[in-house]
Amino acid sequence: LIEDKGFDVLIESFARVAEDIPGWKLEIYGEGPAKKSLQSLIDVLDMNDRIHLKGQTGNVQEVLESASFFVLSSKAEGLPMSLIEAQSCGLPCISTDCAPGIREIIDEYENGYLAPVGDVPVLSRHIRRLAQNEDLYAEFSEKSFSKSEKFEKSVIKQQWYDLFDELGGGHGVN
């Protein structure tokens, strides 16, 4: 829980649409120096019954499998493994467009949505749209899982072998 992860923007975005998506809750996992300020924001927005800071988890896979979708609200990232892990669980993803690597993972309007960094109104609309549309959710979920397969170890390994072959070095062993 650090400022660069943009959890304040995520909390504000969810709070903005919470009334439109009854029964939905936001769970944020992790620990860090921003925890107290994030909890204060949740208190100020009167969202204690809908937004929960869950702390660290020892089982990311279990958490992802119990989620409906995944939101990355970061200000900057490289190639975020968290998005890839979420997609491998079939989760549609919403992310800020905070790095070139994001577009390697999310095909906008096909398996998820992108929002400008720090843009609460756009992030809110994407959360609402995905939470309220079951057909869209199902479509994004299926495509998310398929997209995640390109990051499987065997696929990456074969790409390296193909590159070595193309460069004339060969790889010798499969």
Accessible surface in RSA format (square Angstrom, percent):
REM  Atomic radii and reference values for relative SASA: ProtOr
REM  Chains: A
REM  Algorithm: Lee & Richards
REM  Probe-radius: 1.40
REM  Slices: 20
REM RES _ NUM      All-atoms   Total-Side   Main-Chain    Non-polar    All polar
REM                ABS   REL    ABS   REL    ABS   REL    ABS   REL    ABS   REL
RES LEU A   1    15.79   8.8   0.79   0.6  15.00  37.7   0.79   0.6  15.00  40.4
RES ILE A   2    77.92  44.3  75.63  56.3   2.29   5.5  76.17  54.8   1.75   4.8
RES GLU A   3   126.09  72.4 114.18  86.4  11.91  28.4  45.92  88.8  80.17  65.5
RES ASP A   4    81.87  57.3  80.98  80.6   0.89   2.1  12.61  29.7  69.26  69.1
RES LYS A   5    72.09  35.2  71.19  43.7   0.90   2.1  41.32  37.2  30.77  32.8
RES GLY A   6     0.17   0.2   0.00   N/A   0.17   0.2   0.17   0.5   0.00   0.0
RES PHE A   7    37.74  18.9  35.85  22.2   1.88   4.9  35.85  21.7   1.88   5.4
RES ASP A   8    52.79  37.0  52.28  52.0   0.52   1.2  16.36  38.5  36.43  36.3
RES VAL A   9    16.97  11.2  16.97  15.4   0.00   0.0  16.97  14.7   0.00   0.0
RES LEU A  10     5.53   3.1   5.53   4.0   0.00   0.0   5.53   3.9   0.00   0.0
RES ILE A  11     0.00   0.0   0.00   0.0   0.00   0.0   0.00   0.0   0.00   0.0
RES GLU A  12    69.33  39.8  65.05  49.2   4.28  10.2  11.35  22.0  57.98  47.3
RES SER A  13     0.00   0.0   0.00   0.0   0.00   0.0   0.00   0.0   0.00   0.0
RES PHE A  14     7.36   3.7   7.36   4.6   0.00   0.0   7.36   4.5   0.00   0.0
RES ALA A  15    21.78  20.0   7.19  11.1  14.59  33.2   7.42  10.4  14.36  38.0
RES ARG A  16   136.00  57.1 104.60  53.3  31.40  74.8  41.21  56.3  94.80  57.5
RES VAL A  17     0.12   0.1   0.00   0.0   0.12   0.3   0.12   0.1   0.00   0.0
RES ALA A  18     1.55   1.4   1.55   2.4   0.00   0.0   1.55   2.2   0.00   0.0
RES GLU A  19   160.68  92.2 138.23 104.6  22.44  53.4  56.88 110.0 103.80  84.7
RES ASP A  20    63.36  44.4  47.81  47.6  15.55  36.8  12.53  29.5  50.83  50.7
RES ILE A  21     4.24   2.4   1.29   1.0   2.96   7.1   4.24   3.1   0.00   0.0
RES PRO A  22   103.54  75.5  86.87  79.2  16.67  60.6  88.22  72.8  15.31  95.2
RES GLY A  23    80.00  98.7   0.00   N/A  80.00  98.7  42.97 117.9  37.03  82.9
RES TRP A  24    71.44  28.7  66.88  32.4   4.56  10.7  51.36  27.4  20.08  32.6
RES LYS A  25   120.19  58.6  99.92  61.3  20.28  48.3  52.38  47.1  67.81  72.2
RES LEU A  26    20.51  11.4  19.44  13.9   1.06   2.7  20.51  14.4   0.00   0.0
RES GLU A  27    57.97  33.3  35.69  27.0  22.28  53.0  10.04  19.4  47.93  39.1
RES ILE A  28     5.32   3.0   1.91   1.4   3.41   8.2   4.99   3.6   0.33   0.9
RES TYR A  29    66.66  31.1  47.48  27.0  19.19  49.9  35.48  26.7  31.18  38.4
RES GLY A  30    12.13  15.0   0.00   N/A  12.13  15.0  11.78  32.3   0.35   0.8
RES GLU A  31    80.00  45.9  64.42  48.7  15.58  37.1  34.32  66.4  45.67  37.3
RES GLY A  32    27.54  34.0   0.00   N/A  27.54  34.0  17.66  48.5   9.88  22.1
RES PRO A  33   120.56  87.9  82.64  75.3  37.92 137.9  96.71  79.8  23.85 148.2
RES ALA A  34    16.54  15.2  11.80  18.2   4.74  10.8  16.41  23.1   0.13   0.4
RES LYS A  35    77.74  37.9  77.68  47.7   0.06   0.1  46.40  41.8  31.33  33.4
RES LYS A  36   172.53  84.2 165.69 101.7   6.84  16.3 113.29 102.0  59.24  63.1
RES SER A  37    71.11  60.1  59.25  79.1  11.86  27.3  52.46 111.7  18.65  26.1
RES LEU A  38     8.82   4.9   8.72   6.2   0.10   0.2   8.82   6.2   0.00   0.0
RES GLN A  39    62.87  35.2  62.87  45.9   0.00   0.0  36.52  77.7  26.35  20.0
RES SER A  40    54.66  46.2  52.48  70.0   2.18   5.0  28.79  61.3  25.87  36.2
RES LEU A  41    38.26  21.3  34.71  24.8   3.55   8.9  37.73  26.5   0.53   1.4
RES ILE A  42     0.17   0.1   0.17   0.1   0.00   0.0   0.17   0.1   0.00   0.0
RES ASP A  43    73.15  51.2  57.93  57.7  15.21  36.0  25.27  59.5  47.88  47.8
RES VAL A  44   122.97  80.9  92.60  83.8  30.37  73.2 100.18  87.0  22.79  61.8
RES LEU A  45    60.36  33.6  43.74  31.3  16.62  41.8  47.78  33.6  12.58  33.8
RES ASP A  46   114.36  80.1 107.00 106.5   7.37  17.4  27.22  64.1  87.15  86.9
RES MET A  47    29.40  15.2  29.40  19.5   0.00   0.0  29.40  25.0   0.00   0.0
RES ASN A  48    72.36  49.9  61.46  59.4  10.90  26.2  32.17  77.4  40.19  38.8
RES ASP A  49   108.79  76.2  84.07  83.7  24.72  58.5  46.65 109.8  62.14  62.0
RES ARG A  50    40.56  17.0  40.56  20.7   0.00   0.0  21.81  29.8  18.76  11.4
RES ILE A  51     3.36   1.9   0.00   0.0   3.36   8.1   0.00   0.0   3.36   9.1
RES HIS A  52    59.83  32.7  57.11  39.7   2.72   7.0  34.59  35.7  25.24  29.4
RES LEU A  53    27.25  15.2   1.74   1.2  25.51  64.1   1.74   1.2  25.51  68.6
RES LYS A  54    97.48  47.6  68.71  42.2  28.78  68.5  26.22  23.6  71.26  75.9
RES GLY A  55     7.31   9.0   0.00   N/A   7.31   9.0   6.71  18.4   0.60   1.3
RES GLN A  56   133.25  74.5 107.37  78.5  25.88  61.6  42.15  89.7  91.10  69.1
RES THR A  57    44.70  31.8  20.90  21.2  23.80  56.7  17.37  23.3  27.33  41.3
RES GLY A  58    91.65 113.0   0.00   N/A  91.65 113.0  43.93 120.6  47.72 106.9
RES ASN A  59    68.65  47.3  65.12  62.9   3.54   8.5  22.98  55.3  45.67  44.1
RES VAL A  60    75.89  49.9  71.93  65.1   3.95   9.5  72.01  62.6   3.87  10.5
RES GLN A  61    99.05  55.4  95.36  69.7   3.69   8.8  40.89  87.0  58.16  44.1
RES GLU A  62   109.17  62.7 106.78  80.8   2.39   5.7  32.83  63.5  76.34  62.3
RES VAL A  63    30.25  19.9  27.52  24.9   2.72   6.6  29.75  25.8   0.50   1.4
RES LEU A  64    12.55   7.0  12.55   9.0   0.00   0.0  12.55   8.8   0.00   0.0
RES GLU A  65   113.53  65.2  82.03  62.1  31.50  75.0  33.01  63.8  80.52  65.7
RES SER A  66    92.14  77.9  52.85  70.5  39.29  90.5  47.86 101.9  44.28  62.0
RES ALA A  67    38.71  35.6  19.32  29.8  19.39  44.1  28.32  39.9  10.39  27.5
RES SER A  68    49.11  41.5  42.03  56.1   7.08  16.3   9.23  19.6  39.88  55.9
RES PHE A  69    28.54  14.3  10.66   6.6  17.88  46.5  10.66   6.5  17.88  51.2
RES PHE A  70    42.90  21.5  41.18  25.5   1.72   4.5  42.90  26.0   0.00   0.0
RES VAL A  71    23.15  15.2   8.68   7.9  14.48  34.9   8.68   7.5  14.48  39.3
RES LEU A  72    15.04   8.4  13.63   9.8   1.41   3.6  15.04  10.6   0.00   0.0
RES SER A  73     3.87   3.3   0.03   0.0   3.84   8.8   0.00   0.0   3.87   5.4
RES SER A  74     0.74   0.6   0.74   1.0   0.00   0.0   0.00   0.0   0.74   1.0
RES LYS A  75    78.10  38.1  65.20  40.0  12.89  30.7  45.21  40.7  32.89  35.0
RES ALA A  76    67.44  62.0  56.75  87.6  10.70  24.3  57.00  80.3  10.45  27.7
RES GLU A  77    40.21  23.1  18.03  13.6  22.18  52.8  10.52  20.3  29.70  24.2
RES GLY A  78    54.19  66.8   0.00   N/A  54.19  66.8  42.61 116.9  11.59  25.9
RES LEU A  79    84.37  47.0  64.59  46.2  19.79  49.7  64.61  45.4  19.76  53.2
RES PRO A  80     6.98   5.1   1.11   1.0   5.87  21.3   6.98   5.8   0.00   0.0
RES MET A  81   115.09  59.6 110.59  73.2   4.49  10.7  93.42  79.4  21.67  28.7
RES SER A  82    40.29  34.0  35.32  47.1   4.97  11.4  31.95  68.0   8.34  11.7
RES LEU A  83     0.00   0.0   0.00   0.0   0.00   0.0   0.00   0.0   0.00   0.0
RES ILE A  84    12.63   7.2  12.63   9.4   0.00   0.0  12.63   9.1   0.00   0.0
RES GLU A  85    73.70  42.3  71.89  54.4   1.81   4.3  24.40  47.2  49.30  40.3
RES ALA A  86     0.00   0.0   0.00   0.0   0.00   0.0   0.00   0.0   0.00   0.0
RES GLN A  87     0.00   0.0   0.00   0.0   0.00   0.0   0.00   0.0   0.00   0.0
RES SER A  88    45.09  38.1  32.67  43.6  12.42  28.6  20.39  43.4  24.71  34.6
RES CYS A  89    32.87  24.9   0.83   0.9  32.04  75.3   9.63  24.4  23.24  25.1
RES GLY A  90    11.08  13.7   0.00   N/A  11.08  13.7   8.97  24.6   2.12   4.7
RES LEU A  91     5.96   3.3   5.96   4.3   0.00   0.0   5.96   4.2   0.00   0.0
RES PRO A  92     0.00   0.0   0.00   0.0   0.00   0.0   0.00   0.0   0.00   0.0
RES CYS A  93     0.00   0.0   0.00   0.0   0.00   0.0   0.00   0.0   0.00   0.0
RES ILE A  94     0.00   0.0   0.00   0.0   0.00   0.0   0.00   0.0   0.00   0.0
RES SER A  95     0.00   0.0   0.00   0.0   0.00   0.0   0.00   0.0   0.00   0.0
RES THR A  96     0.75   0.5   0.75   0.8   0.00   0.0   0.75   1.0   0.00   0.0
RES ASP A  97    52.87  37.0  34.29  34.1  18.57  43.9   9.34  22.0  43.53  43.4
RES CYS A  98    18.26  13.8   0.00   0.0  18.26  42.9   4.75  12.0  13.51  14.6
RES ALA A  99    11.37  10.5   2.33   3.6   9.04  20.6   9.88  13.9   1.49   4.0
RES PRO A 100   125.98  91.8 108.44  98.9  17.54  63.8 119.53  98.7   6.45  40.1
RES GLY A 101    12.98  16.0   0.00   N/A  12.98  16.0   9.82  26.9   3.17   7.1
RES ILE A 102     0.00   0.0   0.00   0.0   0.00   0.0   0.00   0.0   0.00   0.0
RES ARG A 103   130.99  55.0 117.85  60.1  13.14  31.3  50.97  69.7  80.02  48.5
RES GLU A 104    92.01  52.8  90.77  68.7   1.24   2.9  24.64  47.7  67.37  55.0
RES ILE A 105     0.00   0.0   0.00   0.0   0.00   0.0   0.00   0.0   0.00   0.0
RES ILE A 106     2.67   1.5   0.00   0.0   2.67   6.4   0.00   0.0   2.67   7.2
RES ASP A 107    48.24  33.8  43.24  43.0   5.01  11.8  13.32  31.3  34.93  34.8
RES GLU A 108    52.62  30.2  34.32  26.0  18.30  43.6   8.78  17.0  43.84  35.8
RES TYR A 109   135.41  63.2 119.71  68.1  15.69  40.8  87.99  66.1  47.42  58.5
RES GLU A 110    90.96  52.2  90.92  68.8   0.05   0.1  18.92  36.6  72.04  58.8
RES ASN A 111     2.32   1.6   2.32   2.2   0.00   0.0   1.65   4.0   0.67   0.6
RES GLY A 112     0.00   0.0   0.00   N/A   0.00   0.0   0.00   0.0   0.00   0.0
RES TYR A 113     4.85   2.3   4.85   2.8   0.00   0.0   0.00   0.0   4.84   6.0
RES LEU A 114     8.84   4.9   3.57   2.6   5.27  13.2   3.69   2.6   5.15  13.9
RES ALA A 115     0.83   0.8   0.03   0.0   0.80   1.8   0.83   1.2   0.00   0.0
RES PRO A 116    74.13  54.0  67.89  61.9   6.24  22.7  73.80  60.9   0.33   2.1
RES VAL A 117    67.11  44.2  42.43  38.4  24.68  59.5  42.43  36.9  24.68  66.9
RES GLY A 118    39.67  48.9   0.00   N/A  39.67  48.9  17.97  49.3  21.70  48.6
RES ASP A 119    40.66  28.5  33.49  33.3   7.18  17.0  12.17  28.6  28.50  28.4
RES VAL A 120    20.58  13.5  19.90  18.0   0.69   1.7  19.90  17.3   0.69   1.9
RES PRO A 121    56.06  40.9  54.55  49.7   1.51   5.5  55.42  45.8   0.64   4.0
RES VAL A 122    27.04  17.8  27.04  24.5   0.00   0.0  27.04  23.5   0.00   0.0
RES LEU A 123     0.78   0.4   0.78   0.6   0.00   0.0   0.78   0.5   0.00   0.0
RES SER A 124     1.32   1.1   1.32   1.8   0.00   0.0   1.32   2.8   0.00   0.0
RES ARG A 125   109.71  46.1 108.11  55.1   1.60   3.8  40.49  55.3  69.22  42.0
RES HIS A 126     8.69   4.8   8.69   6.0   0.00   0.0   7.63   7.9   1.06   1.2
RES ILE A 127     4.98   2.8   4.98   3.7   0.00   0.0   4.98   3.6   0.00   0.0
RES ARG A 128    68.37  28.7  68.37  34.9   0.00   0.0  24.03  32.8  44.34  26.9
RES ARG A 129    91.34  38.4  84.44  43.0   6.90  16.4  35.90  49.1  55.44  33.6
RES LEU A 130     1.93   1.1   0.00   0.0   1.93   4.8   0.00   0.0   1.93   5.2
RES ALA A 131    14.12  13.0   0.00   0.0  14.12  32.1   0.12   0.2  14.00  37.1
RES GLN A 132   102.38  57.3  67.80  49.6  34.58  82.3  31.94  68.0  70.44  53.4
RES ASN A 133    63.51  43.8  59.12  57.1   4.39  10.6  12.62  30.4  50.90  49.2
RES GLU A 134   148.69  85.4 139.34 105.4   9.35  22.3  54.02 104.5  94.67  77.3
RES ASP A 135   121.34  85.0 113.09 112.6   8.25  19.5  33.82  79.6  87.53  87.3
RES LEU A 136    30.33  16.9  27.46  19.6   2.86   7.2  29.63  20.8   0.70   1.9
RES TYR A 137    66.38  31.0  66.38  37.8   0.00   0.0  47.69  35.8  18.70  23.0
RES ALA A 138    58.94  54.2  50.93  78.6   8.01  18.2  54.32  76.5   4.62  12.3
RES GLU A 139    78.14  44.9  69.24  52.4   8.90  21.2  29.55  57.2  48.58  39.7
RES PHE A 140     0.69   0.3   0.69   0.4   0.00   0.0   0.69   0.4   0.00   0.0
RES SER A 141    24.57  20.8  24.04  32.1   0.53   1.2   4.84  10.3  19.74  27.7
RES GLU A 142   130.46  74.9 120.73  91.3   9.73  23.2  42.24  81.7  88.22  72.0
RES LYS A 143    84.33  41.1  81.48  50.0   2.85   6.8  56.48  50.8  27.85  29.7
RES SER A 144     0.00   0.0   0.00   0.0   0.00   0.0   0.00   0.0   0.00   0.0
RES PHE A 145    99.15  49.6  99.15  61.4   0.00   0.0  99.15  60.1   0.00   0.0
RES SER A 146    64.89  54.8  55.10  73.5   9.79  22.6  29.88  63.6  35.01  49.1
RES LYS A 147    40.73  19.9  33.57  20.6   7.16  17.0  21.61  19.4  19.12  20.4
RES SER A 148     3.46   2.9   1.32   1.8   2.15   4.9   0.35   0.8   3.11   4.4
RES GLU A 149    79.77  45.8  79.42  60.1   0.35   0.8  24.49  47.4  55.27  45.1
RES LYS A 150    74.72  36.5  68.38  42.0   6.33  15.1  51.97  46.8  22.75  24.2
RES PHE A 151    43.26  21.6  23.10  14.3  20.16  52.5  23.81  14.4  19.45  55.7
RES GLU A 152    87.78  50.4  84.03  63.6   3.74   8.9  21.19  41.0  66.59  54.4
RES LYS A 153   172.82  84.3 162.15  99.5  10.68  25.4 109.59  98.6  63.24  67.4
RES SER A 154    80.17  67.7  69.30  92.5  10.87  25.0  50.77 108.1  29.40  41.2
RES VAL A 155    55.81  36.7  52.02  47.1   3.79   9.1  55.56  48.3   0.25   0.7
RES ILE A 156    62.33  35.5  62.33  46.4   0.00   0.0  62.33  44.9   0.00   0.0
RES LYS A 157    98.80  48.2  93.88  57.6   4.92  11.7  49.50  44.6  49.30  52.5
RES GLN A 158    85.62  47.9  84.75  61.9   0.88   2.1  40.72  86.7  44.90  34.1
RES GLN A 159    99.20  55.5  92.57  67.7   6.62  15.8  37.33  79.5  61.87  46.9
RES TRP A 160   135.81  54.5 134.26  65.0   1.56   3.7 115.24  61.4  20.57  33.4
RES TYR A 161    39.41  18.4  39.41  22.4   0.00   0.0  19.88  14.9  19.53  24.1
RES ASP A 162    74.08  51.9  69.04  68.7   5.03  11.9  28.42  66.9  45.66  45.5
RES LEU A 163    73.70  41.0  70.81  50.7   2.89   7.3  73.15  51.4   0.55   1.5
RES PHE A 164    82.69  41.4  82.18  50.9   0.52   1.3  82.69  50.1   0.00   0.0
RES ASP A 165    72.65  50.9  53.61  53.4  19.05  45.0  28.21  66.4  44.44  44.3
RES GLU A 166   144.73  83.1 107.94  81.7  36.79  87.6  44.34  85.8 100.39  82.0
RES LEU A 167   128.49  71.6  94.53  67.6  33.95  85.3  99.12  69.6  29.37  79.0
RES GLY A 168    67.85  83.7   0.00   N/A  67.85  83.7  33.98  93.2  33.87  75.9
RES GLY A 169    65.99  81.4   0.00   N/A  65.99  81.4  35.74  98.1  30.25  67.8
RES GLY A 170    37.48  46.2   0.00   N/A  37.48  46.2  23.77  65.2  13.71  30.7
RES HIS A 171    55.11  30.1  26.79  18.6  28.32  72.4  29.56  30.5  25.55  29.7
RES GLY A 172    81.18 100.1   0.00   N/A  81.18 100.1  41.15 112.9  40.03  89.7
RES VAL A 173   112.65  74.1 108.97  98.7   3.68   8.9 112.13  97.4   0.52   1.4
RES ASN A 174   136.32  94.0  90.62  87.6  45.70 110.0  41.96 101.0  94.36  91.2
END  Absolute sums over single chains surface
CHAIN  1 A     9562.9       7638.6       1924.3       5159.8       4403.1
END  Absolute sums over all chains
TOTAL          9562.9       7638.6       1924.3       5159.8       4403.1
